[in-house]
Amino acid sequence: MTDTEWELIEPHLPLGPSGPIGDLRNQFNAVMWRFRTGSSWRDVPDRYGNWSTIYDRFRAWACQGVFENLMNAMISQAAARGDVDLDLVSVDSTTCRAHHHAAGMRGAPERLCELERAVVEEKGLRQRDKPGP
């Protein structure tokens, strides 16, 4: 992380329980390294410090909403400088994934006829005018 990037981020990170965290930049870099590489917490390089300490700090920040606040602050600052096109921001990125077998059903034609008949019968049973079995 460059010094300029760190100057933008540091003010939005919380203090430790007893004051400033001495290796805060290093720990933040460790969290970013972990997500950039997709590795496990135990694989964080020793140069960043103890992986358990880094994970504990990450977990505390996540629970406190630090990353969400940081993201909102960075977007606001970039927008104020005119460095971001907010037309590209996704409002809803919800996705529903289906099992890969749901991509298309292949089966015997007679089985398909049986399924279609069952659907018609089920719809008929649900109509108010028709009594159940």
N, C-alpha and C positions, 0 to 999 in steps of 0.2 A: 504494500500500500504506500502510495506516495505521501509526502508531507502535506501537500495540499488537500488530498483526500482525508487524511487524518484530522486536519484542522476543521473540516466540515463535520466529521463524525463525533469527535471527542466530546463536544459540549452536550451531546444528547445521551451519553452513557452515564449511568448512575455512579455515585461514589460507593465505596465499600462501607461496611458497617462501622469501621473506625477511621474513615477518611479516604483520601485518594488511593487508588490501587496502583502500586508501583509499576507493574508490568502489564498495564491495561491494554496498551497497543499490541503487545505481543500476544496476549490472550485473545483479543479480537481477531488478530491475524490468524490465530490457530483455528478459531471457529470458522472463519471464511475459508481457510485451507481445507477443513474437513468437508464442508459442503461443496466446494469447488471440485474436489476429487471424488466425493461420494464414498470415501472410506469409512471404516468404523472408528469410533472414538479412540479405541486402544491403539490405532495405527497412526495417530497424530505424532509427527516427529518430535523427538526429545528436545530439539532447539526451542520449542514452544513451551516446554514445561511439562508437568505431570498431566497426563490425559484426564485423570479423574477430576483434578482441580478445574481444568478447562471445561469439562462437561458440566460440573456443578455450577460454574459461572454462567454457561450458556443456559442451563435449565432455569436458573434464577432470573436471568434476563428475559427468557421466553415467558415465564409465568407473570412477570411484572409488565409485560407488553412493551419492553424496550425496543425490540426489533420493529414492531408495528409503528411505534412513535418515530423511530429513526427513519423508516421508509417514508412516512407521511411528511416529515421535516425535509428530507432530501428532495422529494417531489415538489414540495412548496417552494423551496429555495431555487430549484432549477426552473420552475415555472416563472418565478419572479424575475429571474435573469433572462427569461426567454429561451432557455436551453432545452425545453421539452415541448413536444407536440402532444397536448392532452387529447387530441382526436384519436390517438392510438391506444389510449387506456381502455382496458377491458372492464366493462361494468359487471358482467356475469360470466365467469369462466367455469361454471358448473358442468360437469360431464357425467354421463351415466354409461358405464361400460358394460357391455353384454359379454357373456362367455363366448369364446371363439366358435363354439358349436352353434351359437344362435345366428350365425351369419346366413344360414340357409338350410332348410330341412330337406333332406333327401330320403326318400323312402318309397316303399312299394305303393303303386297307385291304389290298390285295394285298401291299404292302411290309411291313406289320405281320405278316401271315401268314408271310411269308418269314423275318422276324426271329424269330418265335416258333418256327418249325420249326428254325432254326439253333440256338437255345438248347436245344431238346430233343435234337437230335443231339449237341451238345457235351456235355451232361450224360450221354448214353448212352456216349460215348467215354471219359468219365472213370471210368465204373464199372469195378471190378476184373474183373468177369466177362466183359466184352466186350473183345475184342482191338481194337487200333487199326487204321486203314485200311492 
